[in-house]
Amino acid sequence: MILAGMLRHRVVIQTPVATVDSVGRRSTSLVRGGTIAASVEAVGANESPYADGVALRTTYSIRVRAASAAKHGRTSSSVLEYGDRTLQVVGVVREREESDVLVITATEVA
């Protein structure tokens, strides 16, 4: 169980939806789901080559109630909005087998 006071942050779940236009080209757009309460913590960062410089990628650990995440369509291919950051979901696991808390690992999209 997670205490309500620990869920201080708000995260918006976005789910990718594939569409086909009249010419037959596929495109993916994000459908905005609901806003859920979460505990968000930066757990790591690394640098990777990007164009002519270096990009910094931050990894976050996001804890949410499983029922809230399921209600708003959480999937492992979801994208999360956290403030002005866009986070790509990398993995989703239960905190413990009997727990109602999900731990979402996500990396910041530059």
Rosetta constraint file for C-alpha pairs under 8 A:
AtomPair CA 1 CA 99 HARMONIC 6.30 0.50
AtomPair CA 1 CA 100 HARMONIC 6.11 0.50
AtomPair CA 1 CA 101 HARMONIC 6.41 0.50
AtomPair CA 2 CA 6 HARMONIC 7.04 0.50
AtomPair CA 2 CA 7 HARMONIC 7.98 0.50
AtomPair CA 2 CA 65 HARMONIC 7.48 0.50
AtomPair CA 2 CA 101 HARMONIC 6.79 0.50
AtomPair CA 3 CA 7 HARMONIC 7.25 0.50
AtomPair CA 4 CA 8 HARMONIC 7.90 0.50
AtomPair CA 6 CA 38 HARMONIC 7.60 0.50
AtomPair CA 6 CA 39 HARMONIC 5.95 0.50
AtomPair CA 7 CA 37 HARMONIC 5.27 0.50
AtomPair CA 7 CA 38 HARMONIC 4.43 0.50
AtomPair CA 7 CA 39 HARMONIC 4.72 0.50
AtomPair CA 7 CA 63 HARMONIC 7.98 0.50
AtomPair CA 7 CA 64 HARMONIC 7.49 0.50
AtomPair CA 8 CA 37 HARMONIC 6.62 0.50
AtomPair CA 8 CA 38 HARMONIC 6.30 0.50
AtomPair CA 8 CA 39 HARMONIC 6.14 0.50
AtomPair CA 9 CA 37 HARMONIC 5.75 0.50
AtomPair CA 9 CA 38 HARMONIC 5.14 0.50
AtomPair CA 9 CA 39 HARMONIC 5.86 0.50
AtomPair CA 9 CA 40 HARMONIC 6.63 0.50
AtomPair CA 10 CA 35 HARMONIC 6.34 0.50
AtomPair CA 10 CA 36 HARMONIC 5.68 0.50
AtomPair CA 10 CA 37 HARMONIC 4.85 0.50
AtomPair CA 10 CA 38 HARMONIC 5.91 0.50
AtomPair CA 10 CA 82 HARMONIC 6.75 0.50
AtomPair CA 10 CA 83 HARMONIC 7.88 0.50
AtomPair CA 11 CA 35 HARMONIC 5.51 0.50
AtomPair CA 11 CA 36 HARMONIC 5.44 0.50
AtomPair CA 11 CA 37 HARMONIC 6.43 0.50
AtomPair CA 11 CA 38 HARMONIC 6.57 0.50
AtomPair CA 11 CA 80 HARMONIC 6.40 0.50
AtomPair CA 11 CA 81 HARMONIC 5.65 0.50
AtomPair CA 11 CA 82 HARMONIC 5.01 0.50
AtomPair CA 11 CA 83 HARMONIC 7.66 0.50
AtomPair CA 12 CA 32 HARMONIC 7.31 0.50
AtomPair CA 12 CA 33 HARMONIC 6.62 0.50
AtomPair CA 12 CA 34 HARMONIC 5.80 0.50
AtomPair CA 12 CA 35 HARMONIC 4.33 0.50
AtomPair CA 12 CA 36 HARMONIC 6.39 0.50
AtomPair CA 12 CA 80 HARMONIC 5.57 0.50
AtomPair CA 12 CA 81 HARMONIC 4.98 0.50
AtomPair CA 12 CA 82 HARMONIC 6.73 0.50
AtomPair CA 13 CA 32 HARMONIC 6.35 0.50
AtomPair CA 13 CA 33 HARMONIC 5.11 0.50
AtomPair CA 13 CA 34 HARMONIC 5.94 0.50
AtomPair CA 13 CA 35 HARMONIC 6.48 0.50
AtomPair CA 13 CA 36 HARMONIC 7.75 0.50
AtomPair CA 13 CA 72 HARMONIC 6.94 0.50
AtomPair CA 13 CA 73 HARMONIC 7.51 0.50
AtomPair CA 13 CA 74 HARMONIC 6.73 0.50
AtomPair CA 13 CA 78 HARMONIC 6.73 0.50
AtomPair CA 13 CA 79 HARMONIC 6.19 0.50
AtomPair CA 13 CA 80 HARMONIC 4.85 0.50
AtomPair CA 13 CA 81 HARMONIC 6.63 0.50
AtomPair CA 14 CA 30 HARMONIC 5.74 0.50
AtomPair CA 14 CA 31 HARMONIC 5.37 0.50
AtomPair CA 14 CA 32 HARMONIC 4.48 0.50
AtomPair CA 14 CA 33 HARMONIC 5.29 0.50
AtomPair CA 14 CA 78 HARMONIC 5.72 0.50
AtomPair CA 14 CA 79 HARMONIC 5.07 0.50
AtomPair CA 14 CA 80 HARMONIC 5.87 0.50
AtomPair CA 14 CA 81 HARMONIC 7.57 0.50
AtomPair CA 15 CA 30 HARMONIC 5.42 0.50
AtomPair CA 15 CA 31 HARMONIC 5.27 0.50
AtomPair CA 15 CA 32 HARMONIC 6.64 0.50
AtomPair CA 15 CA 33 HARMONIC 7.01 0.50
AtomPair CA 15 CA 73 HARMONIC 7.21 0.50
AtomPair CA 15 CA 74 HARMONIC 7.44 0.50
AtomPair CA 15 CA 75 HARMONIC 7.51 0.50
AtomPair CA 15 CA 77 HARMONIC 7.11 0.50
AtomPair CA 15 CA 78 HARMONIC 4.78 0.50
AtomPair CA 15 CA 79 HARMONIC 6.28 0.50
AtomPair CA 16 CA 28 HARMONIC 6.20 0.50
AtomPair CA 16 CA 29 HARMONIC 5.58 0.50
AtomPair CA 16 CA 30 HARMONIC 4.44 0.50
AtomPair CA 16 CA 31 HARMONIC 6.21 0.50
AtomPair CA 16 CA 77 HARMONIC 7.23 0.50
AtomPair CA 16 CA 78 HARMONIC 6.52 0.50
AtomPair CA 16 CA 79 HARMONIC 7.64 0.50
AtomPair CA 17 CA 28 HARMONIC 5.50 0.50
AtomPair CA 17 CA 29 HARMONIC 5.47 0.50
AtomPair CA 17 CA 30 HARMONIC 6.06 0.50
AtomPair CA 17 CA 31 HARMONIC 6.76 0.50
AtomPair CA 18 CA 26 HARMONIC 6.65 0.50
AtomPair CA 18 CA 27 HARMONIC 5.69 0.50
AtomPair CA 18 CA 28 HARMONIC 4.40 0.50
AtomPair CA 18 CA 29 HARMONIC 6.55 0.50
AtomPair CA 19 CA 26 HARMONIC 5.63 0.50
AtomPair CA 19 CA 27 HARMONIC 5.46 0.50
AtomPair CA 19 CA 28 HARMONIC 6.17 0.50
AtomPair CA 19 CA 29 HARMONIC 7.73 0.50
AtomPair CA 20 CA 24 HARMONIC 5.51 0.50
AtomPair CA 20 CA 25 HARMONIC 5.45 0.50
AtomPair CA 20 CA 26 HARMONIC 4.49 0.50
AtomPair CA 20 CA 27 HARMONIC 6.35 0.50
AtomPair CA 21 CA 25 HARMONIC 5.57 0.50
AtomPair CA 21 CA 26 HARMONIC 6.63 0.50
AtomPair CA 21 CA 27 HARMONIC 7.83 0.50
AtomPair CA 33 CA 72 HARMONIC 5.61 0.50
AtomPair CA 33 CA 73 HARMONIC 6.93 0.50
AtomPair CA 34 CA 72 HARMONIC 5.29 0.50
AtomPair CA 35 CA 72 HARMONIC 7.84 0.50
AtomPair CA 36 CA 64 HARMONIC 7.67 0.50
AtomPair CA 36 CA 68 HARMONIC 6.45 0.50
AtomPair CA 36 CA 69 HARMONIC 7.14 0.50
AtomPair CA 37 CA 64 HARMONIC 6.66 0.50
AtomPair CA 38 CA 62 HARMONIC 6.42 0.50
AtomPair CA 38 CA 63 HARMONIC 5.57 0.50
AtomPair CA 38 CA 64 HARMONIC 4.86 0.50
AtomPair CA 38 CA 65 HARMONIC 7.77 0.50
AtomPair CA 39 CA 62 HARMONIC 5.55 0.50
AtomPair CA 39 CA 63 HARMONIC 5.05 0.50
AtomPair CA 39 CA 64 HARMONIC 6.70 0.50
AtomPair CA 40 CA 60 HARMONIC 6.72 0.50
AtomPair CA 40 CA 61 HARMONIC 5.97 0.50
AtomPair CA 40 CA 62 HARMONIC 4.57 0.50
AtomPair CA 40 CA 63 HARMONIC 6.62 0.50
AtomPair CA 41 CA 60 HARMONIC 5.53 0.50
AtomPair CA 41 CA 61 HARMONIC 5.31 0.50
AtomPair CA 41 CA 62 HARMONIC 6.42 0.50
AtomPair CA 42 CA 58 HARMONIC 6.92 0.50
AtomPair CA 42 CA 59 HARMONIC 5.94 0.50
AtomPair CA 42 CA 60 HARMONIC 4.35 0.50
AtomPair CA 42 CA 61 HARMONIC 6.29 0.50
AtomPair CA 43 CA 58 HARMONIC 7.73 0.50
AtomPair CA 43 CA 59 HARMONIC 5.77 0.50
AtomPair CA 43 CA 60 HARMONIC 5.40 0.50
AtomPair CA 43 CA 61 HARMONIC 6.31 0.50
AtomPair CA 44 CA 58 HARMONIC 5.82 0.50
AtomPair CA 44 CA 59 HARMONIC 5.13 0.50
AtomPair CA 44 CA 60 HARMONIC 7.10 0.50
AtomPair CA 45 CA 56 HARMONIC 6.79 0.50
AtomPair CA 45 CA 57 HARMONIC 5.46 0.50
AtomPair CA 45 CA 58 HARMONIC 4.20 0.50
AtomPair CA 45 CA 59 HARMONIC 5.83 0.50
AtomPair CA 46 CA 56 HARMONIC 5.75 0.50
AtomPair CA 46 CA 57 HARMONIC 5.44 0.50
AtomPair CA 46 CA 58 HARMONIC 6.65 0.50
AtomPair CA 47 CA 54 HARMONIC 6.22 0.50
AtomPair CA 47 CA 55 HARMONIC 5.54 0.50
AtomPair CA 47 CA 56 HARMONIC 4.57 0.50
AtomPair CA 47 CA 57 HARMONIC 6.20 0.50
AtomPair CA 48 CA 54 HARMONIC 5.59 0.50
AtomPair CA 48 CA 55 HARMONIC 5.34 0.50
AtomPair CA 48 CA 56 HARMONIC 6.57 0.50
AtomPair CA 48 CA 57 HARMONIC 7.58 0.50
AtomPair CA 49 CA 53 HARMONIC 6.12 0.50
AtomPair CA 49 CA 54 HARMONIC 4.60 0.50
AtomPair CA 49 CA 55 HARMONIC 6.12 0.50
AtomPair CA 50 CA 54 HARMONIC 5.08 0.50
AtomPair CA 50 CA 55 HARMONIC 5.54 0.50
AtomPair CA 55 CA 110 HARMONIC 7.71 0.50
AtomPair CA 57 CA 107 HARMONIC 6.63 0.50
AtomPair CA 57 CA 108 HARMONIC 5.90 0.50
AtomPair CA 57 CA 109 HARMONIC 7.46 0.50
AtomPair CA 57 CA 110 HARMONIC 7.55 0.50
AtomPair CA 58 CA 107 HARMONIC 5.68 0.50
AtomPair CA 58 CA 108 HARMONIC 5.52 0.50
AtomPair CA 59 CA 105 HARMONIC 7.09 0.50
AtomPair CA 59 CA 106 HARMONIC 5.74 0.50
AtomPair CA 59 CA 107 HARMONIC 4.38 0.50
AtomPair CA 59 CA 108 HARMONIC 6.48 0.50
AtomPair CA 60 CA 105 HARMONIC 5.80 0.50
AtomPair CA 60 CA 106 HARMONIC 5.31 0.50
AtomPair CA 60 CA 107 HARMONIC 6.11 0.50
AtomPair CA 60 CA 108 HARMONIC 7.85 0.50
AtomPair CA 61 CA 103 HARMONIC 6.55 0.50
AtomPair CA 61 CA 104 HARMONIC 5.83 0.50
AtomPair CA 61 CA 105 HARMONIC 4.89 0.50
AtomPair CA 61 CA 106 HARMONIC 6.67 0.50
AtomPair CA 62 CA 103 HARMONIC 5.59 0.50
AtomPair CA 62 CA 104 HARMONIC 4.95 0.50
AtomPair CA 62 CA 105 HARMONIC 6.33 0.50
AtomPair CA 62 CA 106 HARMONIC 7.67 0.50
AtomPair CA 63 CA 101 HARMONIC 6.58 0.50
AtomPair CA 63 CA 102 HARMONIC 5.67 0.50
AtomPair CA 63 CA 103 HARMONIC 4.62 0.50
AtomPair CA 63 CA 104 HARMONIC 6.27 0.50
AtomPair CA 64 CA 68 HARMONIC 7.26 0.50
AtomPair CA 64 CA 69 HARMONIC 6.86 0.50
AtomPair CA 64 CA 101 HARMONIC 5.69 0.50
AtomPair CA 64 CA 102 HARMONIC 5.42 0.50
AtomPair CA 64 CA 103 HARMONIC 6.69 0.50
AtomPair CA 64 CA 104 HARMONIC 7.87 0.50
AtomPair CA 65 CA 69 HARMONIC 6.45 0.50
AtomPair CA 65 CA 100 HARMONIC 5.91 0.50
AtomPair CA 65 CA 101 HARMONIC 4.68 0.50
AtomPair CA 65 CA 102 HARMONIC 6.08 0.50
AtomPair CA 66 CA 70 HARMONIC 6.11 0.50
AtomPair CA 66 CA 100 HARMONIC 5.37 0.50
AtomPair CA 66 CA 101 HARMONIC 5.35 0.50
AtomPair CA 66 CA 102 HARMONIC 5.47 0.50
AtomPair CA 67 CA 71 HARMONIC 6.11 0.50
AtomPair CA 67 CA 100 HARMONIC 7.44 0.50
AtomPair CA 68 CA 72 HARMONIC 6.57 0.50
AtomPair CA 69 CA 73 HARMONIC 6.45 0.50
AtomPair CA 69 CA 74 HARMONIC 5.29 0.50
AtomPair CA 70 CA 74 HARMONIC 5.59 0.50
AtomPair CA 74 CA 78 HARMONIC 6.27 0.50
AtomPair CA 76 CA 89 HARMONIC 5.94 0.50
AtomPair CA 76 CA 90 HARMONIC 6.74 0.50
AtomPair CA 76 CA 91 HARMONIC 5.98 0.50
AtomPair CA 76 CA 92 HARMONIC 6.42 0.50
AtomPair CA 77 CA 88 HARMONIC 7.65 0.50
AtomPair CA 77 CA 89 HARMONIC 6.22 0.50
AtomPair CA 77 CA 90 HARMONIC 7.80 0.50
AtomPair CA 78 CA 88 HARMONIC 6.75 0.50
AtomPair CA 78 CA 89 HARMONIC 5.84 0.50
AtomPair CA 79 CA 86 HARMONIC 6.98 0.50
AtomPair CA 79 CA 87 HARMONIC 5.72 0.50
AtomPair CA 79 CA 88 HARMONIC 4.82 0.50
AtomPair CA 79 CA 89 HARMONIC 5.93 0.50
AtomPair CA 80 CA 86 HARMONIC 5.86 0.50
AtomPair CA 80 CA 87 HARMONIC 4.97 0.50
AtomPair CA 80 CA 88 HARMONIC 6.43 0.50
AtomPair CA 80 CA 89 HARMONIC 7.22 0.50
AtomPair CA 81 CA 85 HARMONIC 5.85 0.50
AtomPair CA 81 CA 86 HARMONIC 4.85 0.50
AtomPair CA 81 CA 87 HARMONIC 6.26 0.50
AtomPair CA 82 CA 86 HARMONIC 6.42 0.50
AtomPair CA 82 CA 87 HARMONIC 7.34 0.50
AtomPair CA 85 CA 108 HARMONIC 6.76 0.50
AtomPair CA 85 CA 109 HARMONIC 7.63 0.50
AtomPair CA 86 CA 108 HARMONIC 5.82 0.50
AtomPair CA 86 CA 109 HARMONIC 5.57 0.50
AtomPair CA 86 CA 110 HARMONIC 7.86 0.50
AtomPair CA 87 CA 106 HARMONIC 5.66 0.50
AtomPair CA 87 CA 107 HARMONIC 5.28 0.50
AtomPair CA 87 CA 108 HARMONIC 4.41 0.50
AtomPair CA 87 CA 109 HARMONIC 5.58 0.50
AtomPair CA 88 CA 106 HARMONIC 5.24 0.50
AtomPair CA 88 CA 107 HARMONIC 5.38 0.50
AtomPair CA 88 CA 108 HARMONIC 6.33 0.50
AtomPair CA 88 CA 109 HARMONIC 6.38 0.50
AtomPair CA 89 CA 104 HARMONIC 6.89 0.50
AtomPair CA 89 CA 105 HARMONIC 6.04 0.50
AtomPair CA 89 CA 106 HARMONIC 4.26 0.50
AtomPair CA 89 CA 107 HARMONIC 6.70 0.50
AtomPair CA 90 CA 104 HARMONIC 7.55 0.50
AtomPair CA 90 CA 105 HARMONIC 5.47 0.50
AtomPair CA 90 CA 106 HARMONIC 5.07 0.50
AtomPair CA 90 CA 107 HARMONIC 6.99 0.50
AtomPair CA 91 CA 104 HARMONIC 5.82 0.50
AtomPair CA 91 CA 105 HARMONIC 5.20 0.50
AtomPair CA 91 CA 106 HARMONIC 7.04 0.50
AtomPair CA 92 CA 102 HARMONIC 6.67 0.50
AtomPair CA 92 CA 103 HARMONIC 5.80 0.50
AtomPair CA 92 CA 104 HARMONIC 4.53 0.50
AtomPair CA 92 CA 105 HARMONIC 6.39 0.50
AtomPair CA 93 CA 102 HARMONIC 5.67 0.50
AtomPair CA 93 CA 103 HARMONIC 5.42 0.50
AtomPair CA 93 CA 104 HARMONIC 6.63 0.50
AtomPair CA 94 CA 99 HARMONIC 6.61 0.50
AtomPair CA 94 CA 100 HARMONIC 7.33 0.50
AtomPair CA 94 CA 101 HARMONIC 5.96 0.50
AtomPair CA 94 CA 102 HARMONIC 4.49 0.50
AtomPair CA 94 CA 103 HARMONIC 6.01 0.50
AtomPair CA 95 CA 99 HARMONIC 6.11 0.50
AtomPair CA 95 CA 100 HARMONIC 7.79 0.50
AtomPair CA 95 CA 101 HARMONIC 5.65 0.50
AtomPair CA 95 CA 102 HARMONIC 5.64 0.50
AtomPair CA 95 CA 103 HARMONIC 5.92 0.50
AtomPair CA 96 CA 101 HARMONIC 7.77 0.50
